[in-house]
Amino acid sequence: MDMVIATIHTDIHMNLMILKKNMYKQPNVIAEIGCNHKGEIQIAKDLIKIAAESNVQVVKFQKRNNIELLSEEQYNAPHPNPMHSYGKTYGEHREFLEFTLDQHILLKNYTEQLNLIYSTSVWDITSAKQIISLNPILIKVPSACNTNYSMLEILRDEYNGDIHISFGMTSLKEQKDIYCFFNEKNQVNRLVLYACTSAYPVPFRDICMLEILRIKENFGDKIKSIGFSGHHLGIAVDIAAYTLGANWIERHFTFDRTWKGTDHSASLEPTGLRKLSRDLCATFQSFSYKDKDVLDIEKEQRNKLKYKTK
């Protein structure tokens, strides 16, 4: 009888491990430096170093060809929030924060020296082609650009890595159309689709975390994975996002949330990033069923405290 019970316990344990493997994968944290480097390459490198010390998996930047991306009117208009501007016009502001391709090569090399994955969000065709030339493991498409099908076509047909796409400010029809566009060439297995609300910062009531479940239901068994791109305060809901099935957690990252620039206020500072990575790892470790009636760690307490009939 004892042998039968032991066999049953072994079978249960194996099945539970398989279930855990299928349901929850190791979480991946993307520390989005974006433009929080204030146009300074040394700040960018310092942020990469802090990200590495925080045990994240990926650091991410942004790449724009502003003349291509912006209309002449947009380029020459004042920044809508002048106190956060690095130039007299919005175009000058964007150019000030833009790194050259050579600088991205430098950042990629430095990132990989620290055993992190380098990535970049691309905002236009020229930027997509430039970043593809660096052959990164993954490229991100921001919510603002996910209906630029000329750019998506280049990423689909001329790039072999994973394509991460945010679904902020994107209708359900647009989401389906994006999926179908990649499915035309049987490339959906390279997609990571992100639940996202495009606001900075996002009030908790507008995070709409259950969008993760909708993405999972509609696309989850066909795409590579699901992500969550958060622009909220704190890290509590990131843990919830992972629990709901988002294996990629992306958060903006800065040294100081009071710095000039519109993204800093919705970013994590170093302590927050470290805690996020720590808590996601702890959450992953906790995801299991008991593999026996009484765990070994419980036996001492059971012998000491468990009620026994006299």
Legacy VTK file of the C-alpha trace (Angstrom):
# vtk DataFile Version 3.0
C-alpha trace
ASCII
DATASET POLYDATA
POINTS 310 float
0.000 0.000 0.000
2.797 2.417 0.910
4.432 1.713 -2.436
1.154 2.443 -4.264
0.733 5.742 -2.386
4.333 6.696 -3.136
3.771 5.946 -6.824
0.617 8.063 -6.849
2.470 10.932 -5.184
5.270 10.672 -7.766
2.770 10.743 -10.633
0.957 13.716 -9.113
4.247 15.557 -8.650
5.276 14.971 -12.271
1.885 16.082 -13.571
1.958 19.211 -11.436
5.434 20.107 -12.683
4.209 19.732 -16.264
1.178 21.902 -15.452
3.390 24.578 -13.906
5.696 24.518 -16.922
2.753 24.987 -19.283
1.051 27.703 -17.246
3.944 29.794 -15.947
7.267 30.471 -17.571
10.156 32.320 -16.013
9.202 36.029 -16.019
11.184 38.414 -18.208
11.605 42.040 -17.168
12.263 44.693 -19.799
13.790 47.842 -18.329
12.833 50.488 -20.851
15.391 53.254 -20.697
13.726 54.749 -23.761
14.678 58.417 -23.846
15.258 58.733 -20.101
18.985 59.107 -20.788
18.467 62.852 -21.488
20.514 62.515 -24.676
23.672 61.527 -22.773
25.379 58.257 -23.659
27.002 57.960 -20.217
23.632 58.170 -18.460
22.384 55.454 -20.825
25.337 53.213 -19.911
24.874 53.904 -16.206
21.203 52.889 -16.494
22.193 49.673 -18.298
24.600 48.852 -15.460
21.902 49.426 -12.826
19.500 47.252 -14.847
22.075 44.440 -14.903
22.526 44.721 -11.142
18.735 44.522 -10.776
18.632 41.092 -12.476
16.386 42.099 -15.363
16.651 40.304 -18.700
16.337 43.117 -21.266
17.099 46.818 -21.610
15.297 48.756 -24.295
15.802 52.061 -26.073
13.868 53.931 -28.782
14.836 54.822 -32.367
13.203 57.508 -34.495
13.947 59.219 -37.789
12.152 62.384 -36.809
12.018 63.982 -40.266
10.265 60.856 -41.525
8.062 60.337 -38.492
6.814 63.896 -37.985
5.048 66.228 -40.373
6.692 69.609 -41.001
4.027 71.202 -38.830
4.632 68.755 -35.975
8.399 69.119 -36.261
8.335 72.916 -36.065
5.612 73.229 -33.423
6.496 73.988 -29.791
6.670 71.063 -27.401
3.172 70.578 -25.911
4.727 70.558 -22.430
7.496 73.203 -22.593
8.919 72.492 -19.135
9.948 69.035 -20.394
11.393 70.178 -23.720
15.047 69.885 -24.747
14.621 72.212 -27.740
12.756 75.253 -29.058
10.477 73.024 -31.177
9.169 69.496 -30.767
11.466 68.415 -33.594
14.522 69.896 -31.889
13.463 68.215 -28.654
13.228 64.817 -30.334
16.550 65.258 -32.160
18.293 66.150 -28.892
17.202 62.840 -27.359
18.031 60.730 -30.424
21.041 58.413 -30.503
22.807 57.652 -33.789
23.095 54.122 -35.133
26.769 54.051 -34.076
25.710 54.962 -30.541
23.150 52.149 -30.579
25.911 49.757 -31.644
27.975 50.941 -28.675
25.012 50.470 -26.328
24.243 47.011 -27.717
27.840 45.901 -27.211
27.901 47.266 -23.672
24.551 45.637 -22.861
25.736 42.246 -24.063
28.989 42.567 -22.094
26.769 42.694 -19.004
24.860 39.573 -20.156
21.652 41.450 -20.903
19.546 41.488 -24.061
19.555 44.757 -26.006
16.383 45.913 -27.741
14.867 49.016 -29.263
11.415 50.282 -30.126
11.300 51.388 -33.754
8.989 54.203 -34.826
9.418 54.335 -38.619
10.744 52.474 -41.647
14.247 53.953 -41.578
14.662 53.170 -37.885
13.361 49.639 -38.402
15.912 48.971 -41.138
18.732 50.437 -39.064
17.948 48.370 -35.987
17.421 45.214 -38.062
21.010 45.692 -39.263
22.144 45.172 -35.649
20.376 41.776 -35.561
18.961 42.084 -32.033
17.105 39.180 -30.439
13.894 41.207 -30.325
12.476 44.459 -31.680
9.535 46.324 -30.144
6.727 48.058 -32.035
5.158 50.783 -29.857
1.407 51.249 -29.673
1.641 54.450 -31.704
3.125 52.631 -34.705
1.441 49.237 -34.734
-0.738 50.153 -37.733
2.213 51.286 -39.863
1.981 48.261 -42.132
4.886 49.356 -44.316
7.099 49.132 -41.246
5.450 45.920 -40.029
6.074 44.342 -43.432
9.793 45.042 -43.157
9.901 43.558 -39.676
7.912 40.529 -40.805
9.808 39.851 -44.036
13.350 41.169 -43.464
13.973 40.352 -39.802
14.252 36.936 -38.175
14.002 37.792 -34.468
11.017 38.140 -32.183
8.610 41.027 -32.704
6.998 42.537 -29.618
3.905 44.684 -30.254
2.022 46.838 -27.755
-1.766 47.111 -28.040
-2.252 50.445 -26.297
-4.844 52.758 -27.940
-5.550 49.951 -30.441
-9.077 48.814 -31.315
-10.069 45.158 -31.251
-10.360 45.187 -35.050
-6.889 46.692 -35.393
-5.507 44.013 -33.066
-7.050 41.255 -35.146
-5.803 42.857 -38.368
-2.247 43.016 -36.994
-2.393 39.341 -36.045
-3.783 38.390 -39.468
-1.067 40.398 -41.224
1.641 38.269 -39.607
-0.402 35.112 -40.010
-0.468 35.631 -43.805
3.197 34.599 -43.839
2.942 32.134 -40.922
4.966 34.441 -38.696
2.715 34.708 -35.639
5.003 32.327 -33.747
7.453 35.249 -33.473
4.908 37.624 -31.920
4.716 38.778 -28.315
1.550 40.852 -27.841
1.279 43.303 -24.962
-1.690 44.531 -22.985
-1.131 48.255 -22.519
-2.870 51.528 -21.740
-1.212 54.509 -23.413
-1.140 57.206 -20.737
1.659 58.556 -18.522
1.069 57.744 -15.720
-2.013 55.486 -15.887
-4.528 55.545 -12.999
-5.117 52.043 -11.667
-8.747 52.036 -12.814
-7.556 52.483 -16.428
-4.902 49.753 -16.464
-7.578 47.215 -17.493
-5.459 44.260 -16.478
-7.967 41.672 -17.672
-7.068 42.593 -21.255
-4.281 40.059 -20.705
-6.908 37.320 -20.482
-8.614 38.541 -23.650
-5.323 38.524 -25.581
-4.623 35.084 -24.141
-8.038 33.789 -25.208
-7.882 35.265 -28.725
-4.220 34.695 -29.618
-2.440 32.891 -26.786
-2.154 29.422 -28.298
-0.840 30.780 -31.608
1.675 33.509 -30.693
5.001 33.136 -28.903
4.021 34.860 -25.681
2.047 37.628 -23.950
3.391 40.777 -22.330
2.293 43.687 -20.192
3.596 47.209 -20.744
2.860 49.313 -17.666
2.909 53.075 -17.182
1.466 53.102 -13.666
2.884 53.862 -10.234
4.397 51.124 -8.083
4.892 47.436 -8.892
1.907 45.649 -7.342
-0.090 45.231 -10.542
2.940 43.939 -12.446
2.835 40.867 -10.226
-0.867 40.522 -11.042
-0.074 40.815 -14.757
2.408 37.966 -14.523
-0.070 35.868 -12.560
-2.673 36.412 -15.289
-0.280 35.111 -17.937
2.012 37.952 -19.077
5.524 36.503 -19.167
7.067 39.771 -20.352
6.808 42.760 -18.021
7.970 46.074 -19.478
8.480 49.160 -17.313
10.083 52.522 -18.013
13.220 53.040 -15.941
15.030 56.176 -14.762
17.421 57.413 -12.109
15.078 60.160 -10.924
11.340 60.505 -11.560
11.621 64.295 -11.176
14.024 64.711 -14.127
12.966 66.754 -17.141
11.119 64.643 -19.704
7.586 63.292 -19.978
8.405 59.608 -19.372
10.187 59.957 -16.021
7.016 60.367 -13.950
5.711 56.969 -15.108
9.063 55.235 -14.627
10.574 53.067 -11.918
13.679 54.257 -10.105
16.504 51.777 -9.330
15.019 50.551 -6.053
11.656 49.931 -7.708
13.246 48.001 -10.574
15.191 45.792 -8.172
12.060 45.069 -6.163
10.078 44.274 -9.306
12.649 41.737 -10.472
12.910 40.237 -6.983
9.150 39.947 -6.492
8.501 38.425 -9.923
11.178 35.804 -9.276
9.664 35.017 -5.867
6.203 34.759 -7.416
7.446 32.305 -10.033
9.078 30.150 -7.361
5.823 30.068 -5.399
3.714 28.726 -8.278
3.266 25.061 -7.426
0.942 22.637 -5.706
2.069 20.602 -2.754
3.619 17.412 -4.083
2.838 15.444 -0.918
0.252 15.616 1.857
2.723 17.084 4.345
5.817 18.817 3.042
9.193 18.039 4.572
9.411 21.635 5.747
6.129 21.159 7.659
7.013 17.933 9.497
8.698 19.484 12.499
5.806 21.887 13.040
3.272 19.091 12.529
4.949 16.913 15.154
5.088 19.806 17.573
1.750 21.536 17.004
-0.759 19.251 15.310
-3.694 18.259 17.513
-3.647 14.590 18.469
-6.458 12.602 20.011
-5.540 11.674 23.566
LINES 1 311
310 0 1 2 3 4 5 6 7 8 9 10 11 12 13 14 15 16 17 18 19 20 21 22 23 24 25 26 27 28 29 30 31 32 33 34 35 36 37 38 39 40 41 42 43 44 45 46 47 48 49 50 51 52 53 54 55 56 57 58 59 60 61 62 63 64 65 66 67 68 69 70 71 72 73 74 75 76 77 78 79 80 81 82 83 84 85 86 87 88 89 90 91 92 93 94 95 96 97 98 99 100 101 102 103 104 105 106 107 108 109 110 111 112 113 114 115 116 117 118 119 120 121 122 123 124 125 126 127 128 129 130 131 132 133 134 135 136 137 138 139 140 141 142 143 144 145 146 147 148 149 150 151 152 153 154 155 156 157 158 159 160 161 162 163 164 165 166 167 168 169 170 171 172 173 174 175 176 177 178 179 180 181 182 183 184 185 186 187 188 189 190 191 192 193 194 195 196 197 198 199 200 201 202 203 204 205 206 207 208 209 210 211 212 213 214 215 216 217 218 219 220 221 222 223 224 225 226 227 228 229 230 231 232 233 234 235 236 237 238 239 240 241 242 243 244 245 246 247 248 249 250 251 252 253 254 255 256 257 258 259 260 261 262 263 264 265 266 267 268 269 270 271 272 273 274 275 276 277 278 279 280 281 282 283 284 285 286 287 288 289 290 291 292 293 294 295 296 297 298 299 300 301 302 303 304 305 306 307 308 309
